Amino acid sequence: MAAVSFCVSASQTERLDRFLADQLALSRTVAARLIAGKHVTSDGAPLRASARLGRGAVVTVHLPDAEPPRTYAPAERDLVFVYEDEHLAVLDKPAGLVIHPGPGHWDDTLVNVLVGRGTALGRGSAEGRPGIVHRLDRDTSGLLLIAKTDLAHRRLTRMIEQRRVRRIYAALAWGHLANSPVDIEAPITRHPTERKRMTVLAGGRHAITHAAVVARFAHTDLLRIRLGTGRTHQIRVHLAHVGHPVVGDREYGLGGARRVTPSERHAAERIETLAPRQLLHASELVLDHPVSGGSLRLFSEWPVDLVPPLAEAAGDPSLLAERNPLRYLGFFASDE
């Protein structure tokens, strides 16, 4: 059993399970399992998951010997990659695809498809998530980084933690932002009673989202959004928090079209009727290659299934025939 020790430099940490997960790039489940097994100590004494440590505390984590790699049932599905080499791949993820195996989805996830494709995958640090560096919600489409080697996985994970990977999204949101650009900074945590949802709540994990208006329509804004942090459901939760939820969002929509003035609600309802899912798309990735150091800037256009509600919101039927609606609307010219 290997041991890793580090010294706390912050004045005080958040809960140990969260802190440990962040420091060692583990999932919360794996961190909690190590703590429960008394593998995390300070001054020789096991620590509790709720412990908050002060500056100067030395934490030792005893890591169990590596287990044999878990096997994954192969699956087949057509995938589009916008970039691929021996170290990493960037997938243009379709909506509806779950990223990694879990309850209800043990053999039909992206990991299963990559295994079926024969794609090499870095082991990663979280059980059941080989190659997965970051995630997209099931019904969010767009660019997703995949690590094909352990080296690439470690470096990409660190780059994301250090905010050296620019993850940019396009979103159609209800209403109009009062200011643009705007930084939305509010802590996010799991909802206290609805455990599948996230919420803004004091004591949650620090989260910041940068949003700017690209185009303003009658009832909506097309937003260019850059992640400052990468919390679960972050964009959707933050936009709902400031009163501008993503169009088509069934969980955080705050009433959707029903929030529009009654005299104009019919037009808003037409937009909502055309939305098959949340109008949120990971449209751009900017990073230095984790091994070669070369610059990568990758793009993904607005997906076909979301063009009808966008055209309806814009009041521009010509968008239905436009092959590159985001470029047409000046989205990629809005780089910061």
C-alpha positions as CSV (number, residue, x, y, z in Angstrom):
1,M,0.0,0.0,0.0
2,A,1.5,3.3,-1.2
3,A,1.3,6.5,0.9
4,V,1.0,10.1,-0.2
5,S,1.4,13.1,2.2
6,F,0.8,16.8,1.7
7,C,0.6,19.9,3.8
8,V,-2.4,22.2,3.9
9,S,-1.6,25.7,2.7
10,A,-5.1,27.2,2.9
11,S,-6.3,28.9,6.1
12,Q,-9.0,26.3,6.3
13,T,-10.1,23.5,4.0
14,E,-13.7,22.6,3.0
15,R,-14.9,19.2,4.1
16,L,-12.2,16.6,3.9
17,D,-14.0,14.3,1.4
18,R,-14.3,17.3,-1.0
19,F,-10.9,18.6,-0.3
20,L,-9.3,15.2,-0.9
21,A,-11.2,14.6,-4.1
22,D,-9.9,18.0,-5.4
23,Q,-6.3,17.5,-4.3
24,L,-5.8,14.0,-5.7
25,A,-8.2,14.3,-8.7
26,L,-10.5,11.6,-7.2
27,S,-14.2,11.1,-7.4
28,R,-16.1,11.9,-4.2
29,T,-17.0,8.3,-4.0
30,V,-13.4,7.1,-4.0
31,A,-12.3,9.8,-1.5
32,A,-15.2,8.8,0.8
33,R,-14.2,5.2,0.5
34,L,-10.6,5.9,1.5
35,I,-11.7,8.0,4.5
36,A,-14.2,5.3,5.6
37,G,-11.5,2.7,5.4
38,K,-9.3,4.8,7.8
39,H,-6.7,5.3,5.0
40,V,-6.6,9.1,5.5
41,T,-4.8,10.3,8.7
42,S,-3.2,13.3,10.3
43,D,-0.6,12.8,13.1
44,G,-1.4,9.1,12.9
45,A,-5.1,9.5,13.7
46,P,-7.8,8.6,11.1
47,L,-9.8,11.6,9.9
48,R,-13.6,11.9,9.4
49,A,-15.2,13.0,6.1
50,S,-16.5,16.1,7.7
51,A,-13.2,17.2,9.1
52,R,-12.0,20.7,8.1
53,L,-8.2,21.2,8.4
54,G,-6.2,24.3,9.2
55,R,-3.1,25.6,7.6
56,G,0.0,23.5,8.3
57,A,-1.9,20.2,8.9
58,V,-0.1,17.2,7.3
59,V,-2.4,14.7,5.7
60,T,-1.3,11.2,4.7
61,V,-3.3,9.1,2.3
62,H,-2.7,5.4,2.2
63,L,-3.6,4.2,-1.3
64,P,-4.5,0.5,-1.7
65,D,-2.5,-1.5,-4.2
66,A,-3.9,-1.2,-7.7
67,E,-6.7,-3.7,-8.6
68,P,-6.9,-5.5,-11.9
69,P,-8.5,-3.2,-14.5
70,R,-12.2,-3.4,-14.7
71,T,-13.7,-4.7,-18.0
72,Y,-16.4,-2.9,-19.9
73,A,-18.9,-4.4,-22.2
74,P,-18.3,-3.0,-25.7
75,A,-21.0,-1.1,-27.5
76,E,-21.4,0.3,-31.0
77,R,-22.5,3.8,-32.0
78,D,-21.3,6.2,-34.7
79,L,-19.2,9.0,-33.1
80,V,-17.7,12.1,-34.6
81,F,-14.2,13.2,-33.5
82,V,-12.9,16.6,-34.3
83,Y,-9.4,15.7,-33.2
84,E,-7.5,12.6,-32.4
85,D,-3.9,11.4,-31.9
86,E,-2.1,8.8,-29.8
87,H,-2.5,10.9,-26.6
88,L,-6.0,12.3,-26.7
89,A,-9.2,12.6,-28.6
90,V,-11.9,15.3,-28.7
91,L,-15.4,14.0,-29.4
92,D,-18.3,16.0,-30.7
93,K,-20.7,14.3,-28.2
94,P,-24.3,13.8,-29.4
95,A,-27.2,14.5,-27.0
96,G,-28.5,11.5,-25.1
97,L,-25.2,9.8,-24.6
98,V,-24.3,9.0,-21.0
99,I,-20.6,9.5,-20.3
100,H,-19.6,6.6,-18.0
101,P,-21.2,3.4,-16.6
102,G,-23.6,3.8,-13.6
103,P,-27.0,2.6,-12.4
104,G,-29.3,2.2,-15.3
105,H,-26.5,2.6,-17.8
106,W,-23.9,-0.2,-17.4
107,D,-23.3,-1.1,-21.1
108,D,-24.5,1.8,-23.3
109,T,-22.3,4.7,-22.3
110,L,-19.5,6.6,-24.0
111,V,-16.9,4.4,-22.2
112,N,-18.6,1.3,-23.6
113,V,-18.6,2.7,-27.1
114,L,-14.9,3.7,-26.9
115,V,-14.1,0.2,-25.7
116,G,-16.1,-1.2,-28.7
117,R,-14.2,1.1,-31.0
118,G,-10.9,-0.1,-29.7
119,T,-9.8,3.3,-28.4
120,A,-7.0,3.3,-25.9
121,L,-8.1,4.9,-22.6
122,G,-6.0,6.3,-19.7
123,R,-6.9,4.6,-16.4
124,G,-7.8,7.9,-14.7
125,S,-8.2,8.2,-11.0
126,A,-11.9,7.4,-10.6
127,E,-13.3,3.9,-10.8
128,G,-15.5,3.3,-13.9
129,R,-14.3,6.4,-15.8
130,P,-11.3,5.4,-17.9
131,G,-10.2,8.2,-20.2
132,I,-12.8,10.7,-18.8
133,V,-11.3,14.0,-18.0
134,H,-14.5,16.1,-17.7
135,R,-18.1,15.5,-18.3
136,L,-21.1,16.8,-20.2
137,D,-24.7,16.3,-19.0
138,R,-26.5,13.5,-20.8
139,D,-28.6,16.0,-22.9
140,T,-25.9,18.5,-23.5
141,S,-24.0,18.1,-26.7
142,G,-20.6,19.2,-27.9
143,L,-16.9,18.9,-27.4
144,L,-15.5,16.5,-24.8
145,L,-11.9,15.7,-24.0
146,I,-10.8,12.0,-23.8
147,A,-7.4,10.9,-22.5
148,K,-5.9,7.9,-24.2
149,T,-2.9,7.5,-22.0
150,D,-2.3,7.9,-18.2
151,L,0.2,10.7,-18.9
152,A,-2.4,12.7,-20.9
153,H,-5.0,12.0,-18.3
154,R,-2.9,13.4,-15.4
155,R,-1.8,16.4,-17.4
156,L,-5.3,17.3,-18.7
157,T,-6.8,16.9,-15.3
158,R,-4.2,19.3,-13.9
159,M,-4.7,21.8,-16.7
160,I,-8.4,21.9,-16.1
161,E,-7.8,22.4,-12.3
162,Q,-5.5,25.3,-13.2
163,R,-8.0,26.7,-15.6
164,R,-5.6,26.3,-18.6
165,V,-8.4,24.7,-20.7
166,R,-10.9,27.2,-22.1
167,R,-14.3,25.5,-22.3
168,I,-16.8,27.6,-24.1
169,Y,-20.5,26.9,-24.5
170,A,-23.4,28.4,-26.6
171,A,-26.7,28.7,-24.7
172,L,-30.1,30.2,-25.5
173,A,-31.5,31.6,-22.3
174,W,-34.8,33.1,-21.4
175,G,-35.0,36.9,-21.0
176,H,-32.1,39.4,-21.4
177,L,-29.0,39.8,-19.2
178,A,-28.9,43.3,-17.7
179,N,-25.2,43.5,-18.1
180,S,-22.8,41.9,-20.6
181,P,-20.3,40.4,-20.1
182,V,-21.1,39.3,-16.6
183,D,-19.5,37.0,-14.1
184,I,-21.9,34.8,-12.2
185,E,-20.2,33.7,-8.9
186,A,-22.3,31.6,-6.5
187,P,-21.5,28.4,-4.6
188,I,-23.1,25.2,-5.9
189,T,-24.0,22.1,-3.9
190,R,-26.4,19.1,-4.2
191,H,-30.0,20.0,-3.4
192,P,-30.8,19.1,0.2
193,T,-33.9,17.2,-0.6
194,E,-33.8,16.5,-4.4
195,R,-30.6,14.6,-4.6
196,K,-30.4,14.5,-8.4
197,R,-30.4,18.3,-8.7
198,M,-27.9,20.9,-7.8
199,T,-28.6,24.3,-6.3
200,V,-26.9,27.5,-5.2
201,L,-26.5,27.4,-1.5
202,A,-24.1,29.0,1.1
203,G,-21.4,26.5,2.0
204,G,-21.4,24.9,-1.5
205,R,-18.4,24.6,-3.7
206,H,-17.0,27.8,-5.2
207,A,-18.3,28.2,-8.8
208,I,-17.9,31.0,-11.4
209,T,-19.4,31.3,-14.9
210,H,-18.5,34.0,-17.4
211,A,-21.4,34.9,-19.7
212,A,-21.7,37.4,-22.6
213,V,-24.5,38.2,-25.0
214,V,-23.8,37.3,-28.7
215,A,-27.3,38.0,-30.0
216,R,-30.4,39.5,-28.5
217,F,-33.8,38.3,-29.7
218,A,-37.4,39.2,-28.6
219,H,-37.6,36.8,-25.7
220,T,-34.1,35.2,-25.4
221,D,-30.4,35.9,-25.5
222,L,-27.8,33.8,-27.3
223,L,-25.0,33.6,-24.8
224,R,-21.3,32.8,-25.1
225,I,-20.4,31.1,-21.8
226,R,-16.9,30.3,-20.5
227,L,-16.5,28.0,-17.5
228,G,-14.4,29.4,-14.6
229,T,-15.0,26.2,-12.6
230,G,-16.6,22.9,-13.6
231,R,-19.3,21.9,-11.1
232,T,-22.1,19.5,-11.9
233,H,-24.9,21.3,-13.9
234,Q,-23.0,24.6,-13.3
235,I,-24.2,26.6,-16.3
236,R,-27.8,25.5,-16.0
237,V,-27.8,26.2,-12.2
238,H,-26.1,29.6,-12.5
239,L,-28.3,30.9,-15.3
240,A,-31.4,29.8,-13.5
241,H,-30.0,31.5,-10.3
242,V,-29.8,34.9,-12.1
243,G,-33.3,34.4,-13.6
244,H,-32.3,33.5,-17.1
245,P,-32.6,29.7,-17.4
246,V,-31.6,27.8,-20.5
247,V,-34.5,27.3,-22.9
248,G,-35.7,23.7,-22.9
249,D,-34.2,22.9,-19.5
250,R,-36.7,20.5,-17.9
251,E,-35.0,20.6,-14.4
252,Y,-33.9,24.2,-14.0
253,G,-36.3,26.0,-16.4
254,L,-38.2,27.9,-13.7
255,G,-41.4,27.7,-15.7
256,G,-39.9,28.4,-19.1
257,A,-42.2,30.2,-21.5
258,R,-44.8,30.7,-18.7
259,R,-42.4,33.3,-17.3
260,V,-43.0,35.5,-20.3
261,T,-45.6,38.3,-20.3
262,P,-49.0,36.8,-21.1
263,S,-49.5,39.0,-24.1
264,E,-46.3,37.6,-25.7
265,R,-46.4,34.1,-24.2
266,H,-47.7,32.4,-27.4
267,A,-44.6,33.3,-29.3
268,A,-42.4,32.0,-26.4
269,E,-44.4,28.8,-26.2
270,R,-43.6,28.2,-29.9
271,I,-39.9,28.3,-29.1
272,E,-40.3,25.9,-26.2
273,T,-42.4,23.5,-28.2
274,L,-39.6,23.2,-30.7
275,A,-36.9,22.5,-28.1
276,P,-36.2,18.8,-27.8
277,R,-33.8,19.4,-24.9
278,Q,-31.9,22.2,-23.2
279,L,-30.4,24.6,-25.7
280,L,-26.8,24.2,-24.4
281,H,-23.9,23.1,-26.5
282,A,-20.1,22.8,-25.8
283,S,-19.0,24.8,-28.8
284,E,-15.3,25.5,-28.4
285,L,-12.2,24.1,-26.6
286,V,-8.9,26.0,-26.4
287,L,-5.8,24.3,-24.8
288,D,-2.2,23.5,-25.2
289,H,-1.6,19.8,-26.1
290,P,-0.7,18.0,-22.9
291,V,2.3,16.2,-24.4
292,S,3.5,18.2,-27.4
293,G,2.6,21.6,-26.1
294,G,1.1,22.7,-29.4
295,S,-1.9,25.0,-29.4
296,L,-5.3,23.5,-30.1
297,R,-8.5,25.4,-30.8
298,L,-11.4,23.2,-31.7
299,F,-15.0,24.1,-32.7
300,S,-18.4,22.5,-32.9
301,E,-21.3,24.1,-34.7
302,W,-24.8,24.4,-33.3
303,P,-26.4,20.9,-33.6
304,V,-29.1,20.2,-36.1
305,D,-31.8,19.3,-33.6
306,L,-31.5,22.7,-31.9
307,V,-31.7,24.8,-35.1
308,P,-35.5,25.0,-35.3
309,P,-36.0,26.6,-31.8
310,L,-33.0,28.9,-32.4
311,A,-34.5,30.1,-35.8
312,E,-37.9,30.6,-34.1
313,A,-36.3,32.6,-31.3
314,A,-34.3,34.7,-33.7
315,G,-37.4,35.2,-36.0
316,D,-35.1,34.3,-38.9
317,P,-36.3,31.3,-41.0
318,S,-33.1,31.5,-43.0
319,L,-31.3,29.9,-40.1
320,L,-33.0,26.6,-40.9
321,A,-31.0,26.4,-44.1
322,E,-27.8,27.8,-42.6
323,R,-25.0,25.2,-42.2
324,N,-23.1,27.2,-39.6
325,P,-25.7,29.1,-37.5
326,L,-23.2,30.0,-34.7
327,R,-20.7,31.5,-37.2
328,Y,-23.5,33.2,-39.0
329,L,-24.6,34.9,-35.8
330,G,-21.0,36.0,-35.0
331,F,-20.6,33.5,-32.1
332,F,-17.0,32.5,-32.9
333,A,-16.0,36.1,-33.6
334,S,-16.8,36.9,-30.0
335,D,-13.7,35.3,-28.5
336,E,-12.4,37.1,-25.4
